[in-house]
Amino acid sequence: MTGKLCFMILLFTIISLSSSLSLPLIHHLSLSSQNRTTAARLRRLVQISSHRLHYLSNFPVKNSSRKPQSHVPQEMAPEIHGDSYLYLVNFSLGTPPVQQLAILDTSSPILWIQCEPCDPCFSQSVPIFSPESSKSFSPVHCSDPLCNGLLCDNNTNLCTFSSSYGQSATTSGQIATETLTFSSDSGDQPEFSPKIAIGCGFSNRNFKFPGGFSGIFGLSNSPISFISQYYKSEYHQFSYCLLRLLLETTETQTSQLRFGIEAKLSGPDVRSFELLDYANSLYYLNLTDISIGDNRLGIPPKVFDMDSDKKGGFVIDSGATVSYLRETGYSYLKDGMVYWFSGAWNLTQIDGKKYSFDLCWEIPTPEFNEFPNLTLHFGEKDWELMPENVFYVDRNARIFCMVILASDKMSILGTYQQQDFRVLYDISGRRVSVQRASCAGGG
């Protein structure tokens, strides 16, 4: 009887760990310097988003196979600086566990961290992980299915990876399986994820981090991403709730990153949209039109579709701050906004270069609040964005700007538009769902 009871307890533990996980998601301004003005931070975030746009628009799409890419190709990764990360995941790696702090990235196909011995190394505030000190570190061989689509060192027969970033930053190293440890959201016993494939970066050149960052927590639809390895069937899903980017606080601010059953959204206000399959690991949505207030813009069909040359598409992403629309679609949105503010409300349009935005206006009076909602139409399904998800408003300077820019490459839904929404990526169900939430309250 005792043996059966122990087995039942063990089975329950395994099921609970594999079906549900909730982690703190740390806001970047909680850990970085806030000496910059808001205008300077906005310019920097737009610059980061521009690099991100270049990265995603060059992401490879296979013609012959529907299998997602599982690696980041050379010279096709985003520029990263110490103030460029947006949201961070805190976890521990190895046995005994060593704390790590990694950037949440829904477009990165792998979880990688800096490892010892590294030459060269970048500065980080948490200890650098040493594989030799971990009892659970196990290199992946080239014949292992986990190495499909990655690199192979023929001399050692071990699986490797290599990624290049802006400003000549590069990382390369070994693929291995390791144990990840997460602090329980409820404060109970920690939760363990054994034998998760990670990238161990031994050579890390030209990274410009002031500290606090040890790697990237990849959550794309790649076979080797954390979500693909750990959660299967109906539990193959995750959600996040993004705090506002321009926090004015020095205190640590967190929301929630949830996996498995814990990620589920419920209620009449949940909106769900189909995920498209474009044979890579990015998350594409079928944007068909946009409305300003109650006025539908009537953007021509297929403007946001992927072209025959495999360019374009509309991607939801955690790494770009602002959103981008293909030029044709953006021109409709721009004309609609100019008509709304300059025409209907007779506002004075001003130069937005100070904030790196295209469309800015002067606020006529302190009481002015005639900002429209923006509705994204995905076929018959709608995602309504409130004004605070569309505009940056500086009442002290008496200006406001639209936080959406034009692109000649592809369209991206950035994090500014996702703030204070719980966003669910249901990979097995092939959909993204959203629900308004107060992320500052735990999300």
LUMVO-683814 format. One record per residue (C-alpha): residue number from 1; residue in one letter; chain; x, y, z negated. Coordinates in steps of 0.2 Angstrom, whole numbers. Last residue first. Layout:
BEGIN
k: NUM r: A c: A px: X py: Y pz: Z .
...
This chain:
BEGIN
k: 443 r: G c: A px: -6 py: 197 pz: 75 .
k: 442 r: G c: A px: 2 py: 199 pz: 58 .
k: 441 r: G c: A px: -7 py: 216 pz: 54 .
k: 440 r: A c: A px: 5 py: 226 pz: 65 .
k: 439 r: C c: A px: -2 py: 215 pz: 80 .
k: 438 r: S c: A px: -19 py: 222 pz: 78 .
k: 437 r: A c: A px: -28 py: 212 pz: 91 .
k: 436 r: R c: A px: -36 py: 213 pz: 108 .
k: 435 r: Q c: A px: -37 py: 196 pz: 116 .
k: 434 r: V c: A px: -29 py: 189 pz: 131 .
k: 433 r: S c: A px: -28 py: 172 pz: 140 .
k: 432 r: V c: A px: -15 py: 166 pz: 153 .
k: 431 r: R c: A px: -20 py: 150 pz: 163 .
k: 430 r: R c: A px: -13 py: 134 pz: 170 .
k: 429 r: G c: A px: -22 py: 123 pz: 157 .
k: 428 r: S c: A px: -5 py: 114 pz: 153 .
k: 427 r: I c: A px: 4 py: 130 pz: 153 .
k: 426 r: D c: A px: -8 py: 139 pz: 142 .
k: 425 r: Y c: A px: 2 py: 156 pz: 139 .
k: 424 r: L c: A px: -8 py: 166 pz: 127 .
k: 423 r: V c: A px: -7 py: 184 pz: 124 .
k: 422 r: R c: A px: -13 py: 192 pz: 108 .
k: 421 r: F c: A px: -15 py: 210 pz: 113 .
k: 420 r: D c: A px: -8 py: 225 pz: 103 .
k: 419 r: Q c: A px: 5 py: 230 pz: 116 .
k: 418 r: Q c: A px: 3 py: 221 pz: 133 .
k: 417 r: Q c: A px: 3 py: 236 pz: 144 .
k: 416 r: Y c: A px: 19 py: 242 pz: 136 .
k: 415 r: T c: A px: 26 py: 225 pz: 138 .
k: 414 r: G c: A px: 26 py: 224 pz: 157 .
k: 413 r: L c: A px: 15 py: 218 pz: 170 .
k: 412 r: I c: A px: 26 py: 216 pz: 185 .
k: 411 r: S c: A px: 23 py: 219 pz: 204 .
k: 410 r: M c: A px: 36 py: 214 pz: 217 .
k: 409 r: K c: A px: 49 py: 222 pz: 228 .
k: 408 r: D c: A px: 46 py: 240 pz: 235 .
k: 407 r: S c: A px: 40 py: 245 pz: 217 .
k: 406 r: A c: A px: 30 py: 260 pz: 210 .
k: 405 r: L c: A px: 29 py: 264 pz: 192 .
k: 404 r: I c: A px: 17 py: 262 pz: 178 .
k: 403 r: V c: A px: 18 py: 271 pz: 161 .
k: 402 r: M c: A px: 7 py: 285 pz: 166 .
k: 401 r: C c: A px: 13 py: 301 pz: 158 .
k: 400 r: F c: A px: 7 py: 314 pz: 145 .
k: 399 r: I c: A px: 12 py: 331 pz: 140 .
k: 398 r: R c: A px: 9 py: 344 pz: 126 .
k: 397 r: A c: A px: 27 py: 343 pz: 119 .
k: 396 r: N c: A px: 19 py: 340 pz: 102 .
k: 395 r: R c: A px: 5 py: 330 pz: 109 .
k: 394 r: D c: A px: 17 py: 317 pz: 117 .
k: 393 r: V c: A px: 6 py: 304 pz: 126 .
k: 392 r: Y c: A px: 13 py: 289 pz: 135 .
k: 391 r: F c: A px: -1 py: 282 pz: 145 .
k: 390 r: V c: A px: -8 py: 265 pz: 150 .
k: 389 r: N c: A px: -8 py: 254 pz: 135 .
k: 388 r: E c: A px: -14 py: 269 pz: 124 .
k: 387 r: P c: A px: -28 py: 272 pz: 137 .
k: 386 r: M c: A px: -35 py: 255 pz: 133 .
k: 385 r: L c: A px: -32 py: 241 pz: 146 .
k: 384 r: E c: A px: -47 py: 230 pz: 152 .
k: 383 r: W c: A px: -42 py: 213 pz: 159 .
k: 382 r: D c: A px: -56 py: 207 pz: 171 .
k: 381 r: K c: A px: -61 py: 191 pz: 178 .
k: 380 r: E c: A px: -70 py: 189 pz: 195 .
k: 379 r: G c: A px: -54 py: 189 pz: 205 .
k: 378 r: F c: A px: -41 py: 195 pz: 193 .
k: 377 r: H c: A px: -46 py: 213 pz: 191 .
k: 376 r: L c: A px: -35 py: 224 pz: 180 .
k: 375 r: T c: A px: -46 py: 238 pz: 172 .
k: 374 r: L c: A px: -38 py: 254 pz: 166 .
k: 373 r: N c: A px: -47 py: 264 pz: 153 .
k: 372 r: P c: A px: -48 py: 283 pz: 156 .
k: 371 r: F c: A px: -39 py: 297 pz: 146 .
k: 370 r: E c: A px: -51 py: 312 pz: 142 .
k: 369 r: N c: A px: -44 py: 316 pz: 125 .
k: 368 r: F c: A px: -40 py: 334 pz: 125 .
k: 367 r: E c: A px: -42 py: 341 pz: 107 .
k: 366 r: P c: A px: -25 py: 349 pz: 106 .
k: 365 r: T c: A px: -29 py: 358 pz: 123 .
k: 364 r: P c: A px: -22 py: 358 pz: 141 .
k: 363 r: I c: A px: -11 py: 343 pz: 140 .
k: 362 r: E c: A px: 1 py: 345 pz: 154 .
k: 361 r: W c: A px: 2 py: 331 pz: 166 .
k: 360 r: C c: A px: 14 py: 317 pz: 171 .
k: 359 r: L c: A px: 15 py: 304 pz: 185 .
k: 358 r: D c: A px: 32 py: 298 pz: 191 .
k: 357 r: F c: A px: 40 py: 293 pz: 175 .
k: 356 r: S c: A px: 58 py: 294 pz: 170 .
k: 355 r: Y c: A px: 54 py: 303 pz: 153 .
k: 354 r: K c: A px: 63 py: 319 pz: 157 .
k: 353 r: K c: A px: 60 py: 316 pz: 176 .
k: 352 r: G c: A px: 41 py: 318 pz: 173 .
k: 351 r: D c: A px: 39 py: 334 pz: 183 .
k: 350 r: I c: A px: 22 py: 342 pz: 179 .
k: 349 r: Q c: A px: 4 py: 340 pz: 185 .
k: 348 r: T c: A px: -8 py: 354 pz: 179 .
k: 347 r: L c: A px: -25 py: 348 pz: 174 .
k: 346 r: N c: A px: -41 py: 352 pz: 184 .
k: 345 r: W c: A px: -51 py: 339 pz: 174 .
k: 344 r: A c: A px: -60 py: 331 pz: 189 .
k: 343 r: G c: A px: -46 py: 335 pz: 202 .
k: 342 r: S c: A px: -29 py: 336 pz: 193 .
k: 341 r: F c: A px: -34 py: 322 pz: 180 .
k: 340 r: W c: A px: -45 py: 310 pz: 189 .
k: 339 r: Y c: A px: -40 py: 314 pz: 207 .
k: 338 r: V c: A px: -22 py: 312 pz: 203 .
k: 337 r: M c: A px: -25 py: 296 pz: 194 .
k: 336 r: G c: A px: -35 py: 289 pz: 209 .
k: 335 r: D c: A px: -21 py: 294 pz: 221 .
k: 334 r: K c: A px: -8 py: 286 pz: 210 .
k: 333 r: L c: A px: -18 py: 270 pz: 208 .
k: 332 r: Y c: A px: -20 py: 269 pz: 227 .
k: 331 r: S c: A px: -2 py: 273 pz: 230 .
k: 330 r: Y c: A px: 3 py: 260 pz: 218 .
k: 329 r: G c: A px: -6 py: 246 pz: 227 .
k: 328 r: T c: A px: 3 py: 250 pz: 243 .
k: 327 r: E c: A px: 20 py: 252 pz: 234 .
k: 326 r: R c: A px: 20 py: 236 pz: 225 .
k: 325 r: L c: A px: 15 py: 239 pz: 207 .
k: 324 r: Y c: A px: 27 py: 240 pz: 192 .
k: 323 r: S c: A px: 23 py: 239 pz: 173 .
k: 322 r: V c: A px: 34 py: 247 pz: 160 .
k: 321 r: T c: A px: 44 py: 238 pz: 147 .
k: 320 r: A c: A px: 51 py: 223 pz: 156 .
k: 319 r: G c: A px: 57 py: 208 pz: 146 .
k: 318 r: S c: A px: 41 py: 200 pz: 141 .
k: 317 r: D c: A px: 34 py: 197 pz: 158 .
k: 316 r: I c: A px: 17 py: 194 pz: 167 .
k: 315 r: V c: A px: 21 py: 192 pz: 186 .
k: 314 r: F c: A px: 12 py: 199 pz: 201 .
k: 313 r: G c: A px: 18 py: 192 pz: 218 .
k: 312 r: G c: A px: 31 py: 199 pz: 229 .
k: 311 r: K c: A px: 44 py: 190 pz: 240 .
k: 310 r: K c: A px: 43 py: 172 pz: 246 .
k: 309 r: D c: A px: 46 py: 177 pz: 265 .
k: 308 r: S c: A px: 28 py: 173 pz: 268 .
k: 307 r: D c: A px: 24 py: 187 pz: 255 .
k: 306 r: M c: A px: 18 py: 183 pz: 237 .
k: 305 r: D c: A px: 1 py: 191 pz: 234 .
k: 304 r: F c: A px: -1 py: 209 pz: 226 .
k: 303 r: V c: A px: -7 py: 217 pz: 242 .
k: 302 r: K c: A px: -17 py: 201 pz: 246 .
k: 301 r: P c: A px: -33 py: 210 pz: 248 .
k: 300 r: P c: A px: -33 py: 229 pz: 251 .
k: 299 r: I c: A px: -35 py: 240 pz: 235 .
k: 298 r: G c: A px: -53 py: 245 pz: 233 .
k: 297 r: L c: A px: -50 py: 258 pz: 219 .
k: 296 r: R c: A px: -64 py: 253 pz: 208 .
k: 295 r: N c: A px: -71 py: 268 pz: 198 .
k: 294 r: D c: A px: -79 py: 264 pz: 181 .
k: 293 r: G c: A px: -63 py: 270 pz: 171 .
k: 292 r: I c: A px: -49 py: 268 pz: 184 .
k: 291 r: S c: A px: -52 py: 251 pz: 192 .
k: 290 r: I c: A px: -39 py: 240 pz: 199 .
k: 289 r: D c: A px: -39 py: 226 pz: 212 .
k: 288 r: T c: A px: -34 py: 208 pz: 216 .
k: 287 r: L c: A px: -21 py: 202 pz: 203 .
k: 286 r: N c: A px: -19 py: 184 pz: 204 .
k: 285 r: L c: A px: -6 py: 180 pz: 190 .
k: 284 r: Y c: A px: 11 py: 173 pz: 191 .
k: 283 r: Y c: A px: 21 py: 167 pz: 176 .
k: 282 r: L c: A px: 39 py: 163 pz: 182 .
k: 281 r: S c: A px: 47 py: 145 pz: 182 .
k: 280 r: N c: A px: 48 py: 143 pz: 201 .
k: 279 r: A c: A px: 37 py: 134 pz: 213 .
k: 278 r: Y c: A px: 24 py: 148 pz: 216 .
k: 277 r: D c: A px: 10 py: 140 pz: 206 .
k: 276 r: L c: A px: -3 py: 153 pz: 201 .
k: 275 r: L c: A px: -9 py: 155 pz: 183 .
k: 274 r: E c: A px: -27 py: 158 pz: 182 .
k: 273 r: F c: A px: -34 py: 171 pz: 170 .
k: 272 r: S c: A px: -43 py: 170 pz: 154 .
k: 271 r: R c: A px: -52 py: 184 pz: 143 .
k: 270 r: V c: A px: -55 py: 182 pz: 125 .
k: 269 r: D c: A px: -69 py: 194 pz: 118 .
k: 268 r: P c: A px: -82 py: 181 pz: 114 .
k: 267 r: G c: A px: -70 py: 172 pz: 101 .
k: 266 r: S c: A px: -56 py: 160 pz: 101 .
k: 265 r: L c: A px: -37 py: 160 pz: 105 .
k: 264 r: K c: A px: -26 py: 145 pz: 102 .
k: 263 r: A c: A px: -7 py: 148 pz: 98 .
k: 262 r: E c: A px: -8 py: 138 pz: 82 .
k: 261 r: I c: A px: -13 py: 123 pz: 92 .
k: 260 r: G c: A px: 4 py: 123 pz: 100 .
k: 259 r: F c: A px: 16 py: 137 pz: 97 .
k: 258 r: R c: A px: 14 py: 155 pz: 89 .
k: 257 r: L c: A px: 25 py: 170 pz: 90 .
k: 256 r: Q c: A px: 19 py: 183 pz: 77 .
k: 255 r: S c: A px: 21 py: 201 pz: 72 .
k: 254 r: T c: A px: 36 py: 208 pz: 63 .
k: 253 r: Q c: A px: 42 py: 226 pz: 58 .
k: 252 r: T c: A px: 58 py: 228 pz: 48 .
k: 251 r: E c: A px: 58 py: 245 pz: 40 .
k: 250 r: T c: A px: 66 py: 260 pz: 48 .
k: 249 r: T c: A px: 50 py: 267 pz: 56 .
k: 248 r: E c: A px: 44 py: 277 pz: 71 .
k: 247 r: L c: A px: 39 py: 262 pz: 82 .
k: 246 r: L c: A px: 40 py: 266 pz: 100 .
k: 245 r: L c: A px: 37 py: 248 pz: 107 .
k: 244 r: R c: A px: 21 py: 245 pz: 99 .
k: 243 r: L c: A px: 20 py: 227 pz: 91 .
k: 242 r: L c: A px: 18 py: 213 pz: 103 .
k: 241 r: C c: A px: 7 py: 198 pz: 99 .
k: 240 r: Y c: A px: 13 py: 182 pz: 105 .
k: 239 r: S c: A px: 6 py: 165 pz: 112 .
k: 238 r: F c: A px: 12 py: 148 pz: 116 .
k: 237 r: Q c: A px: 5 py: 133 pz: 125 .
k: 236 r: H c: A px: 9 py: 115 pz: 129 .
k: 235 r: Y c: A px: -1 py: 108 pz: 115 .
k: 234 r: E c: A px: -14 py: 100 pz: 127 .
k: 233 r: S c: A px: -1 py: 89 pz: 135 .
k: 232 r: K c: A px: 17 py: 92 pz: 128 .
k: 231 r: Y c: A px: 26 py: 104 pz: 117 .
k: 230 r: Y c: A px: 44 py: 102 pz: 112 .
k: 229 r: Q c: A px: 53 py: 101 pz: 129 .
k: 228 r: S c: A px: 42 py: 113 pz: 140 .
k: 227 r: I c: A px: 40 py: 126 pz: 126 .
k: 226 r: F c: A px: 59 py: 126 pz: 122 .
k: 225 r: S c: A px: 64 py: 129 pz: 141 .
k: 224 r: I c: A px: 72 py: 114 pz: 150 .
k: 223 r: P c: A px: 58 py: 110 pz: 162 .
k: 222 r: S c: A px: 56 py: 128 pz: 166 .
k: 221 r: N c: A px: 39 py: 136 pz: 163 .
k: 220 r: S c: A px: 48 py: 151 pz: 155 .
k: 219 r: L c: A px: 51 py: 152 pz: 136 .
k: 218 r: G c: A px: 69 py: 156 pz: 135 .
k: 217 r: F c: A px: 75 py: 161 pz: 118 .
k: 216 r: I c: A px: 91 py: 171 pz: 123 .
k: 215 r: G c: A px: 107 py: 172 pz: 113 .
k: 214 r: S c: A px: 116 py: 179 pz: 97 .
k: 213 r: F c: A px: 110 py: 196 pz: 95 .
k: 212 r: G c: A px: 111 py: 207 pz: 79 .
k: 211 r: G c: A px: 127 py: 216 pz: 84 .
k: 210 r: P c: A px: 132 py: 232 pz: 93 .
k: 209 r: F c: A px: 131 py: 223 pz: 109 .
k: 208 r: K c: A px: 140 py: 227 pz: 125 .
k: 207 r: F c: A px: 142 py: 210 pz: 134 .
k: 206 r: N c: A px: 158 py: 210 pz: 145 .
k: 205 r: R c: A px: 162 py: 192 pz: 145 .
k: 204 r: N c: A px: 154 py: 177 pz: 135 .
k: 203 r: S c: A px: 164 py: 161 pz: 137 .
k: 202 r: F c: A px: 159 py: 147 pz: 125 .
k: 201 r: G c: A px: 140 py: 149 pz: 128 .
k: 200 r: C c: A px: 131 py: 134 pz: 121 .
k: 199 r: G c: A px: 115 py: 131 pz: 131 .
k: 198 r: I c: A px: 101 py: 122 pz: 122 .
k: 197 r: A c: A px: 92 py: 105 pz: 124 .
k: 196 r: I c: A px: 81 py: 101 pz: 109 .
k: 195 r: K c: A px: 85 py: 85 pz: 100 .
k: 194 r: P c: A px: 76 py: 89 pz: 84 .
k: 193 r: S c: A px: 63 py: 102 pz: 80 .
k: 192 r: F c: A px: 62 py: 105 pz: 62 .
k: 191 r: E c: A px: 50 py: 115 pz: 51 .
k: 190 r: P c: A px: 55 py: 123 pz: 35 .
k: 189 r: Q c: A px: 45 py: 119 pz: 19 .
k: 188 r: D c: A px: 32 py: 131 pz: 13 .
k: 187 r: G c: A px: 32 py: 150 pz: 16 .
k: 186 r: S c: A px: 16 py: 150 pz: 26 .
k: 185 r: D c: A px: 25 py: 155 pz: 42 .
k: 184 r: S c: A px: 37 py: 141 pz: 39 .
k: 183 r: S c: A px: 55 py: 145 pz: 43 .
k: 182 r: F c: A px: 61 py: 137 pz: 59 .
k: 181 r: T c: A px: 75 py: 124 pz: 61 .
k: 180 r: L c: A px: 81 py: 119 pz: 78 .
k: 179 r: T c: A px: 91 py: 103 pz: 79 .
k: 178 r: E c: A px: 102 py: 101 pz: 94 .
k: 177 r: T c: A px: 104 py: 94 pz: 111 .
k: 176 r: A c: A px: 118 py: 100 pz: 122 .
k: 175 r: I c: A px: 121 py: 110 pz: 138 .
k: 174 r: Q c: A px: 139 py: 117 pz: 139 .
k: 173 r: G c: A px: 146 py: 134 pz: 143 .
k: 172 r: S c: A px: 145 py: 150 pz: 153 .
k: 171 r: T c: A px: 140 py: 168 pz: 150 .
k: 170 r: T c: A px: 143 py: 183 pz: 161 .
k: 169 r: A c: A px: 142 py: 202 pz: 159 .
k: 168 r: S c: A px: 149 py: 211 pz: 175 .
k: 167 r: Q c: A px: 138 py: 227 pz: 171 .
k: 166 r: G c: A px: 123 py: 217 pz: 175 .
k: 165 r: Y c: A px: 121 py: 198 pz: 170 .
k: 164 r: S c: A px: 129 py: 182 pz: 177 .
k: 163 r: S c: A px: 124 py: 165 pz: 171 .
k: 162 r: S c: A px: 133 py: 148 pz: 170 .
k: 161 r: F c: A px: 127 py: 131 pz: 163 .
k: 160 r: T c: A px: 135 py: 114 pz: 160 .
k: 159 r: C c: A px: 131 py: 96 pz: 159 .
k: 158 r: L c: A px: 145 py: 84 pz: 155 .
k: 157 r: N c: A px: 153 py: 71 pz: 166 .
k: 156 r: T c: A px: 170 py: 77 pz: 159 .
k: 155 r: N c: A px: 180 py: 80 pz: 175 .
k: 154 r: N c: A px: 164 py: 82 pz: 186 .
k: 153 r: D c: A px: 157 py: 96 pz: 176 .
k: 152 r: C c: A px: 139 py: 96 pz: 181 .
k: 151 r: L c: A px: 128 py: 112 pz: 184 .
k: 150 r: L c: A px: 109 py: 113 pz: 181 .
k: 149 r: G c: A px: 94 py: 108 pz: 192 .
k: 148 r: N c: A px: 92 py: 91 pz: 183 .
k: 147 r: C c: A px: 103 py: 91 pz: 167 .
k: 146 r: L c: A px: 88 py: 87 pz: 156 .
k: 145 r: P c: A px: 86 py: 71 pz: 166 .
k: 144 r: D c: A px: 103 py: 65 pz: 159 .
k: 143 r: S c: A px: 115 py: 59 pz: 172 .
k: 142 r: C c: A px: 126 py: 74 pz: 170 .
k: 141 r: H c: A px: 128 py: 71 pz: 151 .
k: 140 r: V c: A px: 121 py: 81 pz: 138 .
k: 139 r: P c: A px: 132 py: 85 pz: 123 .
k: 138 r: S c: A px: 126 py: 81 pz: 105 .
k: 137 r: F c: A px: 126 py: 93 pz: 91 .
k: 136 r: S c: A px: 117 py: 85 pz: 76 .
k: 135 r: K c: A px: 131 py: 84 pz: 63 .
k: 134 r: S c: A px: 135 py: 102 pz: 66 .
k: 133 r: S c: A px: 152 py: 109 pz: 61 .
k: 132 r: E c: A px: 160 py: 105 pz: 78 .
k: 131 r: P c: A px: 146 py: 114 pz: 87 .
k: 130 r: S c: A px: 151 py: 130 pz: 78 .
k: 129 r: F c: A px: 137 py: 144 pz: 79 .
k: 128 r: I c: A px: 143 py: 162 pz: 77 .
k: 127 r: P c: A px: 137 py: 168 pz: 61 .
k: 126 r: V c: A px: 124 py: 182 pz: 61 .
k: 125 r: S c: A px: 128 py: 201 pz: 65 .
k: 124 r: Q c: A px: 135 py: 198 pz: 83 .
k: 123 r: S c: A px: 150 py: 205 pz: 92 .
k: 122 r: F c: A px: 153 py: 197 pz: 109 .
k: 121 r: C c: A px: 166 py: 183 pz: 112 .
k: 120 r: P c: A px: 180 py: 180 pz: 124 .
k: 119 r: D c: A px: 184 py: 166 pz: 122 .
k: 118 r: C c: A px: 172 py: 157 pz: 112 .
k: 117 r: P c: A px: 176 py: 142 pz: 100 .
k: 116 r: E c: A px: 163 py: 144 pz: 94 .
k: 115 r: C c: A px: 146 py: 146 pz: 102 .
k: 114 r: Q c: A px: 135 py: 160 pz: 108 .
k: 113 r: I c: A px: 117 py: 155 pz: 110 .
k: 112 r: W c: A px: 106 py: 148 pz: 125 .
k: 111 r: L c: A px: 87 py: 144 pz: 126 .
k: 110 r: I c: A px: 84 py: 141 pz: 144 .
k: 109 r: P c: A px: 73 py: 146 pz: 159 .
k: 108 r: S c: A px: 72 py: 164 pz: 156 .
k: 107 r: S c: A px: 56 py: 173 pz: 162 .
k: 106 r: T c: A px: 46 py: 173 pz: 145 .
k: 105 r: D c: A px: 61 py: 180 pz: 136 .
k: 104 r: L c: A px: 61 py: 182 pz: 117 .
k: 103 r: I c: A px: 79 py: 188 pz: 113 .
k: 102 r: A c: A px: 88 py: 177 pz: 100 .
k: 101 r: L c: A px: 93 py: 179 pz: 82 .
k: 100 r: Q c: A px: 102 py: 164 pz: 75 .
k: 99 r: Q c: A px: 104 py: 157 pz: 57 .
k: 98 r: V c: A px: 115 py: 141 pz: 55 .
k: 97 r: P c: A px: 107 py: 125 pz: 49 .
k: 96 r: P c: A px: 118 py: 111 pz: 42 .
k: 95 r: T c: A px: 115 py: 102 pz: 54 .
k: 94 r: G c: A px: 112 py: 113 pz: 69 .
k: 93 r: L c: A px: 102 py: 129 pz: 73 .
k: 92 r: S c: A px: 92 py: 141 pz: 63 .
k: 91 r: F c: A px: 78 py: 153 pz: 69 .
k: 90 r: N c: A px: 74 py: 171 pz: 71 .
k: 89 r: V c: A px: 65 py: 177 pz: 87 .
k: 88 r: L c: A px: 68 py: 194 pz: 94 .
k: 87 r: Y c: A px: 57 py: 207 pz: 103 .
k: 86 r: L c: A px: 62 py: 221 pz: 115 .
k: 85 r: Y c: A px: 81 py: 219 pz: 119 .
k: 84 r: S c: A px: 89 py: 233 pz: 128 .
k: 83 r: D c: A px: 97 py: 243 pz: 114 .
k: 82 r: G c: A px: 113 py: 232 pz: 113 .
k: 81 r: H c: A px: 114 py: 230 pz: 131 .
k: 80 r: I c: A px: 107 py: 217 pz: 144 .
k: 79 r: E c: A px: 106 py: 219 pz: 163 .
k: 78 r: P c: A px: 94 py: 206 pz: 170 .
k: 77 r: A c: A px: 100 py: 190 pz: 179 .
k: 76 r: M c: A px: 102 py: 185 pz: 197 .
k: 75 r: E c: A px: 121 py: 187 pz: 200 .
k: 74 r: Q c: A px: 123 py: 168 pz: 198 .
k: 73 r: P c: A px: 107 py: 158 pz: 197 .
k: 72 r: V c: A px: 97 py: 156 pz: 181 .
k: 71 r: H c: A px: 93 py: 138 pz: 179 .
k: 70 r: S c: A px: 78 py: 126 pz: 178 .
k: 69 r: Q c: A px: 69 py: 130 pz: 194 .
k: 68 r: P c: A px: 51 py: 124 pz: 194 .
k: 67 r: K c: A px: 46 py: 109 pz: 204 .
k: 66 r: R c: A px: 35 py: 112 pz: 218 .
k: 65 r: S c: A px: 48 py: 107 pz: 231 .
k: 64 r: S c: A px: 52 py: 111 pz: 249 .
k: 63 r: N c: A px: 50 py: 129 pz: 249 .
k: 62 r: K c: A px: 59 py: 134 pz: 232 .
k: 61 r: V c: A px: 57 py: 151 pz: 225 .
k: 60 r: P c: A px: 72 py: 159 pz: 218 .
k: 59 r: F c: A px: 71 py: 174 pz: 206 .
k: 58 r: N c: A px: 77 py: 190 pz: 216 .
k: 57 r: S c: A px: 62 py: 200 pz: 212 .
k: 56 r: L c: A px: 64 py: 195 pz: 194 .
k: 55 r: Y c: A px: 81 py: 202 pz: 192 .
k: 54 r: H c: A px: 78 py: 218 pz: 202 .
k: 53 r: L c: A px: 63 py: 221 pz: 191 .
k: 52 r: R c: A px: 72 py: 218 pz: 175 .
k: 51 r: H c: A px: 86 py: 231 pz: 181 .
k: 50 r: S c: A px: 72 py: 243 pz: 183 .
k: 49 r: S c: A px: 64 py: 238 pz: 166 .
k: 48 r: I c: A px: 80 py: 242 pz: 157 .
k: 47 r: Q c: A px: 81 py: 259 pz: 165 .
k: 46 r: V c: A px: 63 py: 262 pz: 160 .
k: 45 r: L c: A px: 67 py: 257 pz: 142 .
k: 44 r: R c: A px: 82 py: 269 pz: 142 .
k: 43 r: R c: A px: 72 py: 284 pz: 149 .
k: 42 r: L c: A px: 59 py: 280 pz: 135 .
k: 41 r: R c: A px: 72 py: 279 pz: 122 .
k: 40 r: A c: A px: 79 py: 296 pz: 127 .
k: 39 r: A c: A px: 62 py: 304 pz: 127 .
k: 38 r: T c: A px: 58 py: 297 pz: 110 .
k: 37 r: T c: A px: 75 py: 305 pz: 104 .
k: 36 r: R c: A px: 89 py: 293 pz: 100 .
k: 35 r: N c: A px: 96 py: 291 pz: 83 .
k: 34 r: Q c: A px: 84 py: 275 pz: 81 .
k: 33 r: S c: A px: 98 py: 263 pz: 79 .
k: 32 r: S c: A px: 93 py: 245 pz: 81 .
k: 31 r: L c: A px: 86 py: 232 pz: 69 .
k: 30 r: S c: A px: 68 py: 237 pz: 66 .
k: 29 r: L c: A px: 68 py: 245 pz: 83 .
k: 28 r: H c: A px: 69 py: 228 pz: 91 .
k: 27 r: H c: A px: 53 py: 222 pz: 84 .
k: 26 r: I c: A px: 54 py: 204 pz: 76 .
k: 25 r: L c: A px: 43 py: 190 pz: 80 .
k: 24 r: P c: A px: 39 py: 180 pz: 65 .
k: 23 r: L c: A px: 36 py: 162 pz: 69 .
k: 22 r: S c: A px: 21 py: 150 pz: 70 .
k: 21 r: L c: A px: 21 py: 132 pz: 74 .
k: 20 r: S c: A px: 8 py: 119 pz: 78 .
k: 19 r: S c: A px: 6 py: 102 pz: 87 .
k: 18 r: S c: A px: 23 py: 94 pz: 85 .
k: 17 r: L c: A px: 25 py: 99 pz: 67 .
k: 16 r: S c: A px: 8 py: 93 pz: 62 .
k: 15 r: I c: A px: 9 py: 77 pz: 71 .
k: 14 r: I c: A px: 26 py: 73 pz: 64 .
k: 13 r: T c: A px: 21 py: 77 pz: 46 .
k: 12 r: F c: A px: 5 py: 67 pz: 48 .
k: 11 r: L c: A px: 15 py: 52 pz: 54 .
k: 10 r: L c: A px: 26 py: 53 pz: 39 .
k: 9 r: I c: A px: 12 py: 54 pz: 27 .
k: 8 r: M c: A px: 3 py: 39 pz: 35 .
k: 7 r: F c: A px: 20 py: 29 pz: 34 .
k: 6 r: C c: A px: 22 py: 34 pz: 16 .
k: 5 r: L c: A px: 4 py: 28 pz: 12 .
k: 4 r: K c: A px: 7 py: 12 pz: 22 .
k: 3 r: G c: A px: 23 py: 8 pz: 12 .
k: 2 r: T c: A px: 14 py: 12 pz: -4 .
k: 1 r: M c: A px: 0 py: 0 pz: 0 .
